[in-house]
Amino acid sequence: MAVSASTDIASALWYRGPGQVEIRREEIAPPSAGEIRVKTIYSAISRGTESLVFGGRVPASEFGRMRAPFMAGDFPFPVK
């Protein structure tokens, strides 16, 4: 998620369907005590888990186990 330094707005990658993604701008909360904000400059889709999500190949039996702590949306799509 890329963050603008002057605002609490971030860009987030959403998987909309097999092979379909979009960047959505989202408000984010300011860092809490003991937290920092990190700006991501580059990212990539891994050949493992993220590739399965991108291709729409996550088995329904794995939807619960594949959830990430800060994930938004639900399998199969849309999911952040």
C-alpha positions as CSV (number, residue, x, y, z in Angstrom):
1,M,0.0,0.0,0.0
2,A,1.7,3.2,-1.1
3,V,1.0,6.2,1.2
4,S,1.0,9.9,0.4
5,A,3.3,11.7,2.9
6,S,1.0,14.7,3.4
7,T,-2.3,12.9,3.9
8,D,-3.9,9.8,5.4
9,I,-4.7,8.3,1.9
10,A,-3.1,5.2,0.6
11,S,-3.2,3.2,-2.7
12,A,-4.3,-0.4,-2.3
13,L,-4.2,-3.3,-4.7
14,W,-7.5,-5.1,-5.1
15,Y,-8.0,-8.4,-7.0
16,R,-11.4,-8.0,-8.8
17,G,-11.4,-11.3,-10.6
18,P,-9.1,-13.8,-12.2
19,G,-6.3,-11.7,-13.8
20,Q,-8.1,-8.5,-12.9
21,V,-6.7,-5.9,-10.5
22,E,-7.3,-2.3,-9.6
23,I,-5.7,0.3,-7.4
24,R,-8.1,1.9,-5.0
25,R,-7.4,5.0,-2.9
26,E,-8.3,4.4,0.8
27,E,-8.2,6.5,3.9
28,I,-6.0,5.1,6.6
29,A,-5.7,5.8,10.3
30,P,-2.7,7.7,11.6
31,P,-0.1,5.5,13.3
32,S,-0.8,4.7,16.9
33,A,1.7,5.0,19.7
34,G,4.6,2.6,19.0
35,E,3.8,2.3,15.3
36,I,5.5,3.9,12.3
37,R,4.3,4.5,8.7
38,V,6.4,2.9,5.9
39,K,6.2,4.1,2.3
40,T,6.4,1.3,-0.3
41,I,8.0,2.2,-3.5
42,Y,7.9,-1.1,-5.3
43,S,6.1,-4.4,-4.9
44,A,5.5,-7.6,-6.9
45,I,3.1,-10.5,-7.0
46,S,4.8,-13.6,-5.6
47,R,4.8,-16.9,-7.5
48,G,3.1,-18.6,-4.6
49,T,0.1,-17.4,-2.7
50,E,-0.4,-14.1,-4.5
51,S,-0.2,-15.8,-7.9
52,L,-3.0,-18.2,-6.8
53,V,-5.2,-15.3,-5.7
54,F,-4.4,-13.3,-9.0
55,G,-5.3,-16.4,-11.1
56,G,-8.5,-17.1,-9.2
57,R,-7.1,-20.5,-8.2
58,V,-7.6,-20.5,-4.4
59,P,-9.6,-23.6,-3.6
60,A,-12.9,-22.9,-1.7
61,S,-11.7,-25.3,1.0
62,E,-8.7,-22.9,1.7
63,F,-10.6,-19.6,1.9
64,G,-10.5,-19.5,5.7
65,R,-6.8,-20.6,6.0
66,M,-5.7,-18.1,3.3
67,R,-7.1,-15.1,5.0
68,A,-4.4,-12.6,6.1
69,P,-4.7,-10.5,9.3
70,F,-5.2,-7.2,7.5
71,M,-6.9,-8.5,4.4
72,A,-10.1,-6.8,3.2
73,G,-12.8,-8.4,1.0
74,D,-13.6,-12.1,0.8
75,F,-12.4,-15.0,-1.4
76,P,-12.8,-15.6,-4.2
77,F,-13.2,-11.9,-5.2
78,P,-13.0,-9.0,-4.6
79,V,-10.1,-9.2,-2.2
80,K,-7.3,-6.9,-1.1
